């Protein structure tokens, strides 16, 4: 599973790298981008496997910029990590249709748990798809 992250703040990048991304399975590919431009350039590339996008906007202006590029997030599961518990920011982040929303001041283990469950589900789906493909091939 690919985990493609937009985390502009260096301290938050380091925290999530140590607490979450560093503990993911070897089968998972974790990529972290600090600028919107680099992040969107990566998202514009074809995705070969299941993809989760982790967005950590620094504030309302950053979130608005991501919302204008909403088409890049098609066929991906989105996780949003908001910088603060602000009602307006929370409402705007829901426009991205995320699977999970959390806040930067909360325990990063919760985010890690969500990503691990998604990764395990993705691996299970890939095994099922492979078995189904082999069954179809044997019928031919």
N, C-alpha and C positions, 0 to 999 in steps of 0.2 A: 504494500500500500504506500502511496506517496502522500507525504504530509508537507504541504507547501504553506509557508508561514510568512506573513507580513508583520514584522515587529520592528518599528522604527527606533524605539528607545533602547540604548545599549544595556542599561541595567536590567530591563525586563527580558531582553534577549538572553543575557547571561543566566538569569534566574530560571527561565523556562528551559534553557539548554541543559542546565545541571539537574533540575528537578523532574523534567518531563521527557524531553527529546532524547537525552542521553540514556534513558532507561527503556527505550522502545526496543522491539525485537530487531534482530539483524536483518530480517526480511523487509523491514520498513525503511523507506528512504525519506529522511527528514531534510528539508531545504528551508533556509531562513533568509529572507530578504529585508533590507533596511529601507529601501526606497520604493515608492509606488511604481515608478517607471520600470525598475528591474523586476519587481513582483509581477506586474501585468505582462511584461515581455515573456516571463516564464509561463504564465497561465495561457498565453496565446499559442503555446506549443501543444501539439496533440498529446493527449493523455492515453497511455497504453494500459494502465491499470487503475484500480479504484483510487480516488483522490479525496483527501480531506484538506480544506483550506482553513487555516487559523489566522484570524484577523485581530490585530491589537492596535486599533486606531488610537492616536494620541489625544484626540478631542473631536469636537463637532466638525471642524473644517476638514480634517482628515477623513472622517466618516462620510461626509458629503462627497468628497472626491472618489471614495470607493463606491458609493452608491451610483455615481454617474457611469461607472464601468461595470455595472451589475451583470451584463451579458457574459463577461468572462467567467462568472461563477456557475454557469449552467452545468448540470450533471455532476455537481460536486456537493459534498456535505460541508457546510460552513459552521465554524465555531468562532464566536466573537468573544474577545476578552476586552471589556470596557475599562477605561482608566478610573472611573468613579461611578458611584451609584447616583446617576442623574436621570430623572424621569424622561426628559426630552431626548437624551442620548440613547436611552433604552428603547424608546419608541422608534427612533430613526434606525437603530440597528435591526429592528424586527423587519424592516423593509427588505433586508437581504435574505429573509427566510432561513435563519440559521437553525441548525439542529440543537445547538447548545449555546447559552450565553452565561458568562461568568464575569467576575470583576478582578482587576489586577491585584487588589489587596486581599483577595481570598486565597486559600491554600491551593497551590498549583497541583497538588496530588489529585484533586478532583478532575482537573483537565486531563491529567495523565491517565486516570481511570477511564474516562470517556474515550480517549484515543486508543487505549489498549483493548477495550471492548469492541470498538469499531474495527480494529486490526484483526482481532480474532474472528469476528463475523465475516470480514472480507476473505480471510484465508479459508474459512469453512465454505463460503460461496464458491471460491475458485476450485476447491476440491470437488464440490457438487457439479459445477459446470464441466469439469474435466471428465468426471464419471459419465455424465449425460452425453457428452460428445463421443466418448468411446462406445457407449451403448448404441448411439445412432450409427456410428461407423460400422459396428458389427452387424447391423441389420442390412446394410447395403450390400 
